[in-house]
Amino acid sequence: MTTREEIVAMREAAEDEAEHVLQCCGEYHPDYHEVVDAIFFREAQRQAYERAAKCCDARYMGDNNREDMEAKRCAEAIRSMKV
């Protein structure tokens, strides 16, 4: 579970990244907050996918039976999603 402090840290990191990206353009960008939100959402989504993949990994016991193989494929499918 993500704590409030982790969410605040993710938001601050998104603001820093947005500032850096927009400064490279060399001009003020009127959609600064939209860029911050997009970066923040991308990171939150990436972390959610990773947690979901770890749940599948925890289900995989190495027996290579049907349930194990489904858990392994589930984790691989989640990790293959592009964020």
Buried (B, 14 or more C-beta within 10 A) or exposed (E): EEEEEEEEEBBEEBBEBBBEBBEEEEEEBEEBEEBBBEBBEEBBEEBEBEEBBEEBBEBBEEEEEEEBEEBBEBBEEBBEEEE
